[in-house]
Amino acid sequence: MLWLSMCQTSNALDPIAANSRPWAKVEKFWRFCQLYGDYQATSPSLRRQLAINIEQDRDKAKSCSMLSR
């Protein structure tokens, strides 16, 4: 873990896109695990609504980030 956080500012990583760096991959996996856990913890009758809410939140975040550019 320490290596991943220290090497984020390494000159060797400069040519690598930010979203494909080692720490970014760990963060994506962590978010997936959290979402999957939430999905499994939700009762089967409410899972569809949870998926819809997650997608709507993602769309809102994407549109807000596009507006701020």
N, CA and C atoms as an extended XYZ file, in Angstrom:
207
Properties=species:S:1:pos:R:3:atomname:S:1:resname:S:1:resid:I:1 pbc="F F F"
N         0.814       -1.200        0.000 N   MET     1
C         0.000        0.000        0.000 CA  MET     1
C         0.855        1.260        0.000 C   MET     1
N         1.905        1.236        0.786 N   LEU     2
C         2.766        2.403        0.856 CA  LEU     2
C         3.409        2.681       -0.493 C   LEU     2
N         3.841        1.631       -1.187 N   TRP     3
C         4.450        1.813       -2.496 CA  TRP     3
C         3.487        2.470       -3.464 C   TRP     3
N         2.214        2.053       -3.443 N   LEU     4
C         1.241        2.617       -4.368 CA  LEU     4
C         1.041        4.098       -4.134 C   LEU     4
N         0.997        4.523       -2.882 N   SER     5
C         0.766        5.938       -2.610 CA  SER     5
C         2.019        6.773       -2.885 C   SER     5
N         3.202        6.196       -2.636 N   MET     6
C         4.430        6.943       -2.867 CA  MET     6
C         4.718        7.106       -4.355 C   MET     6
N         4.405        6.113       -5.143 N   CYS     7
C         4.813        6.151       -6.551 CA  CYS     7
C         3.842        6.933       -7.422 C   CYS     7
N         2.813        7.503       -6.876 N   GLN     8
C         1.866        8.253       -7.692 CA  GLN     8
C         2.475        9.518       -8.274 C   GLN     8
N         3.543       10.019       -7.676 N   THR     9
C         4.176       11.232       -8.185 CA  THR     9
C         5.485       10.933       -8.904 C   THR     9
N         5.759        9.687       -9.169 N   SER    10
C         6.990        9.280       -9.830 CA  SER    10
C         7.028        9.783      -11.269 C   SER    10
N         8.204       10.189      -11.708 N   ASN    11
C         8.373       10.635      -13.100 CA  ASN    11
C         8.110        9.500      -14.078 C   ASN    11
N         8.357        8.276      -13.644 N   ALA    12
C         8.126        7.132      -14.525 CA  ALA    12
C         6.639        6.945      -14.822 C   ALA    12
N         5.765        7.428      -13.935 N   LEU    13
C         4.316        7.280      -14.142 CA  LEU    13
C         3.714        8.425      -14.949 C   LEU    13
N         4.472        9.466      -15.232 N   ASP    14
C         3.926       10.612      -15.962 CA  ASP    14
C         3.305       10.236      -17.300 C   ASP    14
N         3.915        9.347      -18.105 N   PRO    15
C         3.295        9.007      -19.395 CA  PRO    15
C         2.036        8.144      -19.264 C   PRO    15
N         1.787        7.584      -18.089 N   ILE    16
C         0.632        6.710      -17.887 CA  ILE    16
C        -0.585        7.565      -17.547 C   ILE    16
N        -1.696        7.285      -18.174 N   ALA    17
C        -2.932        8.030      -17.896 CA  ALA    17
C        -3.306        7.885      -16.421 C   ALA    17
N        -3.862        8.940      -15.842 N   ALA    18
C        -4.184        8.943      -14.408 CA  ALA    18
C        -5.168        7.850      -14.029 C   ALA    18
N        -6.111        7.524      -14.924 N   ASN    19
C        -7.122        6.524      -14.582 CA  ASN    19
C        -6.607        5.093      -14.709 C   ASN    19
N        -5.391        4.911      -15.201 N   SER    20
C        -4.852        3.553      -15.306 CA  SER    20
C        -3.665        3.325      -14.375 C   SER    20
N        -3.384        4.267      -13.519 N   ARG    21
C        -2.302        4.102      -12.547 CA  ARG    21
C        -2.718        3.086      -11.493 C   ARG    21
N        -1.749        2.503      -10.805 N   PRO    22
C        -2.077        1.444       -9.829 CA  PRO    22
C        -3.095        1.863       -8.771 C   PRO    22
N        -2.944        3.056       -8.213 N   TRP    23
C        -3.862        3.468       -7.145 CA  TRP    23
C        -5.274        3.667       -7.689 C   TRP    23
N        -5.412        4.146       -8.903 N   ALA    24
C        -6.732        4.330       -9.507 CA  ALA    24
C        -7.434        2.994       -9.665 C   ALA    24
N        -6.681        1.970      -10.036 N   LYS    25
C        -7.278        0.641      -10.171 CA  LYS    25
C        -7.745        0.106       -8.826 C   LYS    25
N        -6.988        0.357       -7.776 N   VAL    26
C        -7.386       -0.071       -6.429 CA  VAL    26
C        -8.658        0.657       -6.008 C   VAL    26
N        -8.735        1.956       -6.304 N   GLU    27
C        -9.929        2.731       -5.955 CA  GLU    27
C       -11.162        2.224       -6.697 C   GLU    27
N       -11.011        1.909       -7.979 N   LYS    28
C       -12.141        1.379       -8.746 CA  LYS    28
C       -12.624        0.059       -8.175 C   LYS    28
N       -11.675       -0.804       -7.816 N   PHE    29
C       -12.041       -2.096       -7.226 CA  PHE    29
C       -12.739       -1.898       -5.891 C   PHE    29
N       -12.279       -0.946       -5.081 N   TRP    30
C       -12.895       -0.663       -3.785 CA  TRP    30
C       -14.334       -0.168       -3.967 C   TRP    30
N       -14.544        0.735       -4.921 N   ARG    31
C       -15.908        1.233       -5.175 CA  ARG    31
C       -16.816        0.104       -5.642 C   ARG    31
N       -16.292       -0.775       -6.499 N   PHE    32
C       -17.085       -1.916       -6.956 CA  PHE    32
C       -17.487       -2.789       -5.768 C   PHE    32
N       -16.547       -3.057       -4.883 N   CYS    33
C       -16.842       -3.901       -3.716 CA  CYS    33
C       -17.917       -3.266       -2.838 C   CYS    33
N       -17.841       -1.945       -2.664 N   GLN    34
C       -18.854       -1.263       -1.860 CA  GLN    34
C       -20.226       -1.351       -2.526 C   GLN    34
N       -20.287       -1.102       -3.824 N   LEU    35
C       -21.568       -1.166       -4.528 CA  LEU    35
C       -22.138       -2.581       -4.518 C   LEU    35
N       -21.279       -3.561       -4.716 N   TYR    36
C       -21.723       -4.948       -4.717 CA  TYR    36
C       -22.236       -5.339       -3.337 C   TYR    36
N       -21.556       -4.879       -2.295 N   GLY    37
C       -22.007       -5.156       -0.935 CA  GLY    37
C       -23.358       -4.517       -0.653 C   GLY    37
N       -23.537       -3.274       -1.097 N   ASP    38
C       -24.827       -2.606       -0.928 CA  ASP    38
C       -25.927       -3.350       -1.674 C   ASP    38
N       -25.603       -3.794       -2.878 N   TYR    39
C       -26.576       -4.524       -3.694 CA  TYR    39
C       -26.983       -5.825       -3.008 C   TYR    39
N       -26.001       -6.564       -2.489 N   GLN    40
C       -26.294       -7.838       -1.835 CA  GLN    40
C       -27.040       -7.638       -0.519 C   GLN    40
N       -26.795       -6.514        0.157 N   ALA    41
C       -27.443       -6.246        1.439 CA  ALA    41
C       -28.890       -5.774        1.258 C   ALA    41
N       -29.232       -5.349        0.047 N   THR    42
C       -30.584       -4.871       -0.235 CA  THR    42
C       -31.494       -6.063       -0.526 C   THR    42
N       -32.720       -5.964       -0.062 N   SER    43
C       -33.648       -7.061       -0.318 CA  SER    43
C       -33.898       -7.201       -1.818 C   SER    43
N       -34.144       -8.418       -2.286 N   PRO    44
C       -34.314       -8.644       -3.729 CA  PRO    44
C       -35.386       -7.768       -4.370 C   PRO    44
N       -36.421       -7.440       -3.644 N   SER    45
C       -37.488       -6.626       -4.227 CA  SER    45
C       -37.065       -5.174       -4.453 C   SER    45
N       -36.018       -4.714       -3.770 N   LEU    46
C       -35.580       -3.318       -3.902 CA  LEU    46
C       -34.294       -3.162       -4.715 C   LEU    46
N       -33.711       -4.266       -5.175 N   ARG    47
C       -32.429       -4.195       -5.884 CA  ARG    47
C       -32.530       -3.436       -7.197 C   ARG    47
N       -33.625       -3.607       -7.916 N   ARG    48
C       -33.775       -2.903       -9.188 CA  ARG    48
C       -33.783       -1.398       -8.956 C   ARG    48
N       -34.505       -0.956       -7.930 N   GLN    49
C       -34.558        0.472       -7.627 CA  GLN    49
C       -33.181        0.985       -7.185 C   GLN    49
N       -32.432        0.178       -6.448 N   LEU    50
C       -31.083        0.568       -6.046 CA  LEU    50
C       -30.199        0.769       -7.277 C   LEU    50
N       -30.268       -0.131       -8.230 N   ALA    51
C       -29.477       -0.012       -9.455 CA  ALA    51
C       -29.871        1.244      -10.237 C   ALA    51
N       -31.150        1.540      -10.301 N   ILE    52
C       -31.620        2.747      -10.995 CA  ILE    52
C       -31.099        3.994      -10.292 C   ILE    52
N       -31.160        4.015       -8.961 N   ASN    53
C       -30.672        5.170       -8.194 CA  ASN    53
C       -29.177        5.374       -8.385 C   ASN    53
N       -28.417        4.301       -8.395 N   ILE    54
C       -26.969        4.400       -8.598 CA  ILE    54
C       -26.672        4.978       -9.978 C   ILE    54
N       -27.392        4.503      -10.979 N   GLU    55
C       -27.187        5.003      -12.340 CA  GLU    55
C       -27.551        6.485      -12.448 C   GLU    55
N       -28.627        6.893      -11.801 N   GLN    56
C       -29.021        8.303      -11.829 CA  GLN    56
C       -27.985        9.175      -11.128 C   GLN    56
N       -27.459        8.693       -9.996 N   ASP    57
C       -26.428        9.449       -9.284 CA  ASP    57
C       -25.178        9.584      -10.142 C   ASP    57
N       -24.824        8.530      -10.852 N   ARG    58
C       -23.652        8.561      -11.725 CA  ARG    58
C       -23.876        9.563      -12.857 C   ARG    58
N       -25.078        9.582      -13.430 N   ASP    59
C       -25.370       10.526      -14.508 CA  ASP    59
C       -25.319       11.969      -14.011 C   ASP    59
N       -25.844       12.209      -12.795 N   LYS    60
C       -25.800       13.557      -12.226 CA  LYS    60
C       -24.364       14.001      -12.006 C   LYS    60
N       -23.545       13.123      -11.473 N   ALA    61
C       -22.139       13.460      -11.224 CA  ALA    61
C       -21.414       13.736      -12.537 C   ALA    61
N       -21.719       12.945      -13.567 N   LYS    62
C       -21.076       13.139      -14.865 CA  LYS    62
C       -21.488       14.476      -15.472 C   LYS    62
N       -22.780       14.822      -15.378 N   SER    63
C       -23.234       16.083      -15.959 CA  SER    63
C       -22.666       17.273      -15.193 C   SER    63
N       -22.523       17.151      -13.877 N   CYS    64
C       -21.940       18.235      -13.092 CA  CYS    64
C       -20.467       18.422      -13.438 C   CYS    64
N       -19.753       17.329      -13.655 N   SER    65
C       -18.338       17.442      -13.994 CA  SER    65
C       -18.169       18.031      -15.394 C   SER    65
N       -19.101       17.754      -16.284 N   MET    66
C       -19.023       18.328      -17.633 CA  MET    66
C       -19.293       19.837      -17.582 C   MET    66
N       -20.166       20.274      -16.676 N   LEU    67
C       -20.476       21.697      -16.565 CA  LEU    67
C       -19.313       22.477      -15.975 C   LEU    67
N       -18.539       21.855      -15.109 N   SER    68
C       -17.455       22.561      -14.446 CA  SER    68
C       -16.216       22.686      -15.333 C   SER    68
N       -16.174       22.043      -16.473 N   ARG    69
C       -14.994       22.122      -17.356 CA  ARG    69
C       -14.979       23.356      -18.170 C   ARG    69
